[in-house]
Amino acid sequence: MSENEIRLLENLHWIGHDSFRLDKPIVIYIDPWHLPPGSPPADLILVSHEHDDHCSPEDIASIRRSSTTVVANPSAANKIDKPVKVLRAGESLKINEVSVEAVPAYNIDKPFHPKHAGHVGYILTIAGERLYFAGDTDRIPEMKQIECDLALLPVSGTYVMTAEEAAGAAADIGPKLAIPMHYAAGVAGTKADAQRFQELSEVPVKILEAAG
């Protein structure tokens, strides 16, 4: 599968760490953090959990307008000015032309993102294509049930799965293309982790340059 065949990729921007922006069919931010000045206003903002490098009220406020829809898991919703639509794993909603499903995201062998905390990842369905944003997670059994065209996977280790584990997760999921995240932001990991993931993955991998 050529990356040129994935339409979602044309409008996807990696801002850095776990922060992304999609520009079409509406402007969507996922875990906006350290946004560059002049970032376009959001139609939809998705927040995976309450940690400061994922849930930044200041960044959210900078792109939020009265018409913006904000979606978050319960713990992140508590930090964000209302109104916020709360989604738990297994729940979904539709905003304009975009379907949003929350899915589990948690650690198996580390304490930072326990399963009981209710952190989530998201699956977006846009014009028939599916994007999976894994959130802060290890390689978890639920990934084998995910169907997507494009998977955004953490690779840094420490707080999330390692590059080696991410390669296994990509094999479990089987997307057309995987993109590494959660590195090179002063939190954990470097570009070397993304490159290691690319070397090990059976799934094609594209390393994005940070748009910020």
C-alpha positions, -999 to +999 in steps of 0.1 A: +000+000+000+015+033-011+011+062+014-002+082-015-033+060-015-042+072+020-061+104+016-061+112+054-023+115+052-025+145+029-041+166+057-023+152+088+003+173+106+024+161+135+029+191+158+052+171+181+050+145+208+015+131+207-001+163+192-016+162+157-038+183+135-061+172+106-072+200+083-101+183+064-130+179+062-129+200+095-100+212+116-093+185+142-066+186+169-056+156+190-040+162+223-029+198+214+002+208+233+029+234+226+010+247+196+029+271+174+016+307+172-010+312+146-024+277+147-058+276+129-089+275+150-104+241+158-137+226+148-130+195+170-105+189+198-099+154+211-080+149+244-070+114+255-062+118+292-054+144+319-016+144+319-002+179+312+016+169+280-018+158+265-043+180+283-032+216+281-061+240+289-039+269+276-034+253+242-070+243+240-081+279+248-058+293+220-076+273+193-111+271+208-140+291+194-177+292+205-184+266+177-156+242+187-165+208+200-142+194+227-142+157+235-122+142+263-121+112+287-135+119+321-103+128+339-092+152+312-127+167+310-123+178+346-094+201+337-111+217+307-135+246+306-171+234+298-188+225+276-169+192+271-184+160+256-171+131+277-163+098+259-153+066+276-137+035+259-164+019+238-184+050+233-187+070+201-202+101+186-204+119+153-194+155+147-203+168+112-187+143+088-164+127+114-172+096+135-152+094+167-148+062+188-129+061+221-109+029+227-088+017+257-053+030+263-033+017+293+000+003+307+005-033+313+038-033+331+042+002+344+022+025+366+017+057+346-015+049+328-034+022+347-063+005+331-087+017+358-079+054+350-100+052+319-075+068+295-084+065+259-072+065+223-094+075+194-105+060+161-117+086+136-136+076+105-135+102+077-148+097+042-145+059+047-109+059+060-100+051+096-073+068+117-063+052+150-046+074+176-034+050+202-028+075+230-004+067+259-005+029+259+014-003+259+008-031+234-026-042+247-049-071+237-076-048+225-054-037+196-061-069+178-097-058+174-089-025+158-094-020+121-078+011+106-059+025+076-036+047+095-022+041+130-004+066+152+016+047+177+038+057+206+074+043+204+095+059+232+093+034+260+094+047+296+057+058+298+045+038+268+055+009+246+090+007+232+098+007+195+100-031+196+067-034+213+052-009+189+063-030+160+044-059+175+014-037+180+015-026+144+015-063+134-015-069+157-035-040+141-024-044+105-029-008+092-019+002+057+006+027+073+019+034+108+033+067+121+054+069+153+048+094+180+056+102+216+093+111+212+116+141+207+097+164+229+117+163+261+093+138+277+108+105+266+124+091+235+142+104+205+140+101+167+162+070+170+132+053+186+111+062+155+138+049+132+141+017+152+103+012+149+105+018+112+133-008+109+114-035+129+079-030+117+063-054+092+038-026+084+050+003+063+061+033+085+064+070+077+083+093+101+068+127+100+086+160+105+071+181+133+050+209+118+056+231+149 
